[in-house]
Amino acid sequence: MTDEFPMARGSVLRIEDEPGTSIRVWSGALWVTQEGDARDYYLTAGQSLTVERRGTTIATAMHSARISVTAPEGERRTPRLLQLFLSKEIG
């Protein structure tokens, strides 16, 4: 199952304990951090990332963005998205 979200610049998406979940950026840009991973990821339009670890994954919109989040392969449910914090875009 895939859900799409518009994200204002500075808004944050938090995904908890969902390895295999895919985040795709359709427009804009995201900064993604996974708990236990020393690397951070900068995704722009057309790029995607699959969550590799249990724990918390945080995606922050660096610009206004439209993203989709897809459940791990073989699962029909929506990933457990704990929080989507929206903030006003800074002009």
DSSP file (Angstrom, degrees, kcal/mol; ACC not computed):
  #  RESIDUE AA STRUCTURE BP1 BP2  ACC     N-H-->O    O-->H-N    N-H-->O    O-->H-N    TCO  KAPPA ALPHA  PHI   PSI    X-CA   Y-CA   Z-CA
    1    1 A M              0   0    0      0, 0.0    70,-2.2     0, 0.0     2,-0.4   0.000 360.0 360.0 360.0 138.7    0.0    0.0    0.0
    2    2 A T  E     -A   70   0A   0     68,-0.2     2,-0.4    76,-0.1    68,-0.2  -0.957 360.0-169.5-121.3 135.4    1.3    3.5   -0.9
    3    3 A D  E     -A   69   0A   0     66,-2.3    66,-2.9    -2,-0.4     2,-0.4  -0.973  11.9-147.3-120.5 139.7    0.3    6.8    0.7
    4    4 A E  E     -A   68   0A   0     -2,-0.4    64,-0.3    64,-0.2    62,-0.0  -0.841  15.1-172.9-106.8 145.8    1.3   10.2   -0.8
    5    5 A F  E     -A   67   0A   0     62,-2.9    62,-2.9    -2,-0.4     2,-0.4  -0.999  20.6-141.5-137.4 134.4    2.0   13.2    1.3
    6    6 A P  E     -A   66   0A   0      0, 0.0     2,-0.4     0, 0.0    60,-0.2  -0.790  26.0-163.3 -85.0 141.2    2.7   16.9    0.6
    7    7 A M  E     -A   65   0A   0     58,-3.5    58,-3.2    -2,-0.4     2,-0.1  -0.992  10.8-140.3-129.4 128.3    5.3   18.3    2.9
    8    8 A A    >   -     0   0    0     -2,-0.4     3,-2.4    56,-0.2    53,-0.3  -0.488  46.3 -80.2 -76.4 153.7    6.1   21.9    3.6
    9    9 A R  T 3  S+     0   0    0      1,-0.3    53,-0.2    -2,-0.1    81,-0.1  -0.330 120.9  21.0 -54.6 130.9    9.7   23.0    3.9
   10   10 A G  T 3  S+     0   0    0     51,-3.2    -1,-0.3     1,-0.3    52,-0.1   0.297  91.6 130.9  91.0  -8.7   10.8   22.1    7.5
   11   11 A S    <   -     0   0    0     -3,-2.4    50,-2.5    76,-0.2     2,-0.4  -0.432  46.5-141.8 -77.2 156.9    8.1   19.5    8.1
   12   12 A V  E     -DE  60  85B   0     73,-1.5    73,-2.8    48,-0.2     2,-0.4  -0.959  11.1-160.6-127.2 135.2    9.2   16.2    9.5
   13   13 A L  E     -DE  59  84B   0     46,-3.0    46,-2.8    -2,-0.4     2,-0.5  -0.954  11.9-162.9-110.9 131.4    7.9   12.6    8.8
   14   14 A R  E     -DE  58  83B   0     69,-2.6    68,-1.1    -2,-0.4    69,-1.0  -0.969   5.9-172.8-119.2 127.5    8.7   10.0   11.5
   15   15 A I  E     -DE  57  81B   0     42,-2.7    42,-2.8    -2,-0.5     2,-0.5  -0.978  11.9-153.7-119.3 130.4    8.5    6.2   10.7
   16   16 A E  E     -D   56   0B   0     64,-1.4    64,-0.2    -2,-0.4    40,-0.2  -0.914  61.7 -23.3-114.8 124.7    9.0    3.8   13.6
   17   17 A D  S    S+     0   0    0     38,-2.8    -1,-0.2    -2,-0.5    37,-0.2   0.881  88.0 130.7  51.0  53.9   10.2    0.2   13.3
   18   18 A E    >   -     0   0    0     37,-0.4     3,-1.8    35,-0.4    33,-0.2  -0.407  30.7-179.5-134.3  60.2    9.4   -0.4    9.7
   19   19 A P  T 3  S+     0   0    0      0, 0.0    33,-0.2     0, 0.0     3,-0.1  -0.337  74.1  36.8 -58.9 143.5   12.4   -1.9    7.8
   20   20 A G  T 3  S+     0   0    0     31,-3.3    53,-0.3     1,-0.4     2,-0.2   0.248  82.8 133.4  95.5 -12.1   11.5   -2.4    4.1
   21   21 A T    <   -     0   0    0     -3,-1.8    30,-3.3    51,-0.1     2,-0.4  -0.529  47.4-143.7 -70.9 136.4    9.4    0.7    3.9
   22   22 A S  E     -CB  50  70A   0     48,-2.3    48,-2.7    28,-0.2     2,-0.5  -0.879  11.0-162.9-107.7 134.9   10.2    2.8    0.8
   23   23 A I  E     -CB  49  69A   0     26,-3.0    26,-2.2    -2,-0.4     2,-0.4  -0.975  11.3-172.3-114.0 122.7   10.2    6.6    0.7
   24   24 A R  E     -CB  48  68A   0     44,-2.7    44,-2.3    -2,-0.5     2,-0.6  -0.954  15.4-144.6-118.5 135.8   10.0    8.2   -2.8
   25   25 A V  E     + B   0  67A   0     22,-2.7    21,-3.0    -2,-0.4    22,-0.3  -0.880  18.8 175.3 -99.1 120.1   10.4   11.9   -3.5
   26   26 A W  E    S-     0   0A   0     40,-3.1     2,-0.3    -2,-0.6    41,-0.2   0.789  73.5  -2.9 -92.3 -34.1    8.2   13.0   -6.4
   27   27 A S  E    S+ B   0  66A   0     39,-1.5    39,-1.8    18,-0.1    -1,-0.4  -0.982 113.2  18.5-153.6 154.6    9.1   16.7   -6.0
   28   28 A G  S    S-     0   0    0     -2,-0.3    17,-0.9    37,-0.2     2,-0.3  -0.530  85.3 -75.0  85.7-154.0   11.3   18.8   -3.7
   29   29 A A  E     -F   44   0B   0     34,-0.4    33,-2.3    15,-0.2    34,-1.1  -0.998  32.1-159.6-151.5 146.1   14.0   17.3   -1.4
   30   30 A L  E     -FG  43  61B   0     13,-2.6    13,-2.7    -2,-0.3     2,-0.5  -0.949  12.3-148.0-126.5 146.7   14.2   15.3    1.8
   31   31 A W  E     -FG  42  60B   0     29,-2.5    29,-2.8    -2,-0.3     2,-0.4  -0.980  27.4-165.8-108.1 121.2   17.0   14.8    4.4
   32   32 A V  E     -FG  41  59B   0      9,-3.3     9,-2.6    -2,-0.5     2,-0.4  -0.925  12.5-177.9-119.5 133.7   16.6   11.3    5.8
   33   33 A T  E     -FG  40  58B   0     25,-2.6    25,-2.8    -2,-0.4     2,-0.4  -0.995   9.3-158.3-128.5 133.3   18.3    9.8    8.9
   34   34 A Q  E >   - G   0  57B   0      5,-0.6     3,-2.0    -2,-0.4    23,-0.2  -0.927  29.8-107.7-111.6 136.2   17.9    6.2   10.2
   35   35 A E  T 3  S+     0   0    0     21,-2.6     3,-0.1    -2,-0.4    22,-0.0  -0.364 106.0  17.2 -57.4 132.8   18.5    5.3   13.8
   36   36 A G  T 3  S+     0   0    0      1,-0.2     2,-0.5    17,-0.0    -1,-0.3   0.474 100.5 108.8  83.3   2.3   21.8    3.3   14.0
   37   37 A D    <   -     0   0    0     -3,-2.0    -3,-0.3     2,-0.1    -1,-0.2  -0.960  55.8-157.7-114.5 120.4   23.1    4.4   10.6
   38   38 A A  S    S+     0   0    0     -2,-0.5     2,-0.2    -3,-0.1    -1,-0.1   0.662  72.6  83.1 -70.3 -15.6   26.0    6.9   10.6
   39   39 A R        -     0   0    0     -5,-0.1    -5,-0.6    -3,-0.0     2,-0.3  -0.609  63.9-155.8 -89.3 149.4   25.0    8.0    7.1
   40   40 A D  E     -F   33   0B   0     -2,-0.2     2,-0.4    -7,-0.1    -7,-0.2  -0.844  13.4-140.3-113.2 159.3   22.4   10.6    6.3
   41   41 A Y  E     -F   32   0B   0     -9,-2.6    -9,-3.3    -2,-0.3     2,-0.6  -0.975   8.2-159.1-127.6 134.7   20.6   10.7    2.9
   42   42 A Y  E     -F   31   0B   0     -2,-0.4     2,-0.4   -11,-0.2   -11,-0.2  -0.955  19.5-170.6-111.7 113.5   19.6   13.7    0.7
   43   43 A L  E     -F   30   0B   0    -13,-2.7   -13,-2.6    -2,-0.6     2,-0.2  -0.879   5.4-176.0-110.4 134.9   16.9   12.7   -1.7
   44   44 A T  E >   -F   29   0B   0     -2,-0.4     3,-2.5   -15,-0.2   -19,-0.3  -0.678  48.8 -47.5-118.3 177.2   15.6   14.8   -4.6
   45   45 A A  T 3  S+     0   0    0    -17,-0.9   -19,-0.2     1,-0.3    -1,-0.2  -0.127 127.5  20.4 -49.1 130.6   12.8   14.3   -7.1
   46   46 A G  T 3  S+     0   0    0    -21,-3.0    -1,-0.3     1,-0.3     2,-0.2   0.286 101.8 108.6  93.0  -8.9   12.9   10.9   -8.7
   47   47 A Q    <   -     0   0    0     -3,-2.5   -22,-2.7   -22,-0.3    -1,-0.3  -0.661  44.2-173.5-100.9 158.0   15.0    9.3   -5.9
   48   48 A S  E     -C   24   0A   0     -2,-0.2     2,-0.3   -24,-0.2   -24,-0.2  -0.944  11.0-155.2-143.4 164.8   13.9    6.8   -3.2
   49   49 A L  E     -C   23   0A   0    -26,-2.2   -26,-3.0    -2,-0.3     2,-0.5  -0.997  10.5-144.7-141.8 137.3   15.2    5.1   -0.1
   50   50 A T  E     -C   22   0A   0     -2,-0.3   -28,-0.2   -28,-0.2     2,-0.2  -0.922  29.6-117.2-103.5 126.9   14.3    1.8    1.5
   51   51 A V        -     0   0    0    -30,-3.3   -31,-3.3    -2,-0.5   -30,-0.1  -0.433  31.3-175.4 -62.8 126.8   14.4    1.8    5.3
   52   52 A E        +     0   0    0    -33,-0.2     2,-0.3    -2,-0.2    -1,-0.2   0.615  54.5  51.2-101.1 -15.7   17.0   -0.8    6.3
   53   53 A R  S    S-     0   0    0    -35,-0.1   -35,-0.4     2,-0.0   -18,-0.1  -0.842  74.5-114.7-129.4 156.7   16.8   -0.8   10.0
   54   54 A R  S    S+     0   0    0     -2,-0.3     2,-0.3   -37,-0.2    -2,-0.1  -0.410  80.1  56.5 -74.3 165.9   14.4   -1.1   12.9
   55   55 A G  S    S-     0   0    0     -2,-0.1   -38,-2.8   -21,-0.1   -37,-0.4  -0.692  99.4 -24.2 105.6-162.0   14.1    2.0   15.0
   56   56 A T  E     -D   16   0B   0     -2,-0.3   -21,-2.6   -40,-0.2     2,-0.5  -0.728  46.8-167.6 -96.2 134.6   13.2    5.5   14.1
   57   57 A T  E     -DG  15  34B   0    -42,-2.8   -42,-2.7    -2,-0.4     2,-0.5  -0.987   9.1-163.3-116.7 129.2   13.6    7.0   10.6
   58   58 A I  E     -DG  14  33B   0    -25,-2.8   -25,-2.6    -2,-0.5     2,-0.5  -0.952   6.4-171.3-116.5 129.5   13.2   10.8   10.3
   59   59 A A  E     -DG  13  32B   0    -46,-2.8   -46,-3.0    -2,-0.5     2,-0.5  -0.985   6.0-167.7-120.1 122.4   12.6   12.5    6.9
   60   60 A T  E     -DG  12  31B   0    -29,-2.8   -29,-2.5    -2,-0.5     2,-0.6  -0.931  22.5-125.9-112.1 129.5   12.8   16.3    6.9
   61   61 A A  E     - G   0  30B   0    -50,-2.5   -51,-3.2    -2,-0.5   -31,-0.3  -0.622  21.0-174.2 -75.0 118.0   11.6   18.4    3.9
   62   62 A M  S    S+     0   0    0    -33,-2.3     2,-0.3    -2,-0.6    -1,-0.2   0.733  78.5   6.3 -82.8 -24.3   14.4   20.7    2.8
   63   63 A H  S    S-     0   0    0    -34,-1.1   -34,-0.4   -36,-0.1   -53,-0.2  -0.878 112.2 -62.2-141.2 168.2   12.0   22.3    0.3
   64   64 A S  S    S-     0   0    0     -2,-0.3     2,-0.3   -55,-0.1   -56,-0.2  -0.367  71.5-177.0 -52.5 137.5    8.3   21.9   -0.3
   65   65 A A  E     -A    7   0A   0    -58,-3.2   -58,-3.5   -37,-0.2     2,-0.4  -0.957  34.6-149.1-142.5 156.8    8.0   18.2   -1.3
   66   66 A R  E     +AB   6  27A   0    -39,-1.8   -40,-3.1    -2,-0.3   -39,-1.5  -0.997  33.5 171.0-123.7 124.5    5.6   15.6   -2.5
   67   67 A I  E     -AB   5  25A   0    -62,-2.9   -62,-2.9    -2,-0.4     2,-0.4  -0.838  24.3-145.5-128.7 164.0    6.5   12.1   -1.3
   68   68 A S  E     -AB   4  24A   0    -44,-2.3   -44,-2.7    -2,-0.3     2,-0.4  -0.978   7.1-155.5-128.2 149.5    5.1    8.6   -1.2
   69   69 A V  E     -AB   3  23A   0    -66,-2.9   -66,-2.3    -2,-0.4     2,-0.4  -0.992  11.2-165.5-125.3 125.0    5.6    6.0    1.5
   70   70 A T  E     -AB   2  22A   0    -48,-2.7   -48,-2.3    -2,-0.4   -68,-0.2  -0.930  20.6-119.4-117.8 133.6    5.1    2.3    0.6
   71   71 A A        -     0   0    0    -70,-2.2     3,-0.1    -2,-0.4     4,-0.1  -0.204  49.2 -77.2 -62.1 156.5    4.8   -0.6    3.0
   72   72 A P    >   -     0   0    0      0, 0.0     3,-2.2     0, 0.0   -51,-0.1  -0.214  66.9 -80.0 -53.8 147.5    7.4   -3.3    3.0
   73   73 A E  T 3  S+     0   0    0    -53,-0.3     3,-0.1     1,-0.3   -52,-0.0  -0.196 118.6  23.0 -52.8 135.5    6.9   -5.8    0.1
   74   74 A G  T 3  S+     0   0    0      1,-0.3     2,-0.4    -3,-0.1    -1,-0.3   0.305  99.0 107.7  89.5  -8.9    4.2   -8.4    0.8
   75   75 A E    <   -     0   0    0     -3,-2.2    -1,-0.3     1,-0.1    -4,-0.1  -0.854  49.1-166.6-104.3 139.5    2.4   -6.2    3.3
   76   76 A R        +     0   0    0     -2,-0.4     2,-0.1    -3,-0.1    -1,-0.1   0.523  60.8  91.0 -98.7  -8.5   -0.9   -4.6    2.5
   77   77 A R  S    S-     0   0    0     -5,-0.1    -6,-0.1     1,-0.1    -2,-0.1  -0.473  83.8-102.8 -88.4 160.3   -1.1   -2.2    5.4
   78   78 A T        -     0   0    0     -2,-0.1   -76,-0.1     1,-0.1    -1,-0.1  -0.593  47.3 -99.8 -74.6 138.8    0.2    1.3    5.5
   79   79 A P        -     0   0    0      0, 0.0     2,-1.3     0, 0.0    -1,-0.1  -0.217  44.3 -95.7 -56.1 151.7    3.5    1.7    7.4
   80   80 A R        -     0   0    0    -64,-0.2   -64,-1.4   -63,-0.1     2,-0.8  -0.585  45.6-171.6 -75.0  98.8    3.1    2.9   10.9
   81   81 A L  E     -E   15   0B   0     -2,-1.3   -66,-0.2     1,-0.2     3,-0.1  -0.834   4.6-174.0 -94.7 110.0    3.7    6.6   10.5
   82   82 A L  E     +     0   0B   0    -68,-1.1     2,-0.4    -2,-0.8    -1,-0.2   0.931  61.4   3.4 -73.0 -45.2    3.9    8.1   13.9
   83   83 A Q  E     -E   14   0B   0    -69,-1.0   -69,-2.6     2,-0.1     2,-0.4  -0.999  42.1-172.3-148.6 141.4    4.1   11.7   13.2
   84   84 A L  E     -E   13   0B   0     -2,-0.4     2,-0.6   -71,-0.2   -71,-0.2  -0.900  22.5-162.5-128.5 102.1    4.0   14.1   10.3
   85   85 A F  E     -E   12   0B   0    -73,-2.8   -73,-1.5    -2,-0.4     2,-0.4  -0.748   5.1-159.2 -88.9 123.9    4.8   17.6   11.7
   86   86 A L        +     0   0    0     -2,-0.6     2,-0.3   -75,-0.2   -77,-0.1  -0.851  12.0 178.6-103.6 138.7    3.8   20.3    9.4
   87   87 A S        -     0   0    0     -2,-0.4   -76,-0.2   -79,-0.1     2,-0.1  -0.953  36.9 -93.5-133.2 156.0    5.3   23.8    9.6
   88   88 A K        -     0   0    0     -2,-0.3     2,-0.2     1,-0.1     0, 0.0  -0.419  46.6-107.0 -67.5 140.2    4.7   26.9    7.5
   89   89 A E        -     0   0    0     -2,-0.1     2,-0.5     1,-0.1    -1,-0.1  -0.503  31.9-123.4 -68.4 132.9    7.1   27.3    4.7
   90   90 A I              0   0    0     -2,-0.2    -1,-0.1   -81,-0.1   -81,-0.0  -0.703 360.0 360.0 -83.8 124.3    9.6   30.0    5.4
   91   91 A G              0   0    0     -2,-0.5    -1,-0.1     0, 0.0    -2,-0.1   0.378 360.0 360.0 -69.1 360.0    9.4   32.6    2.7
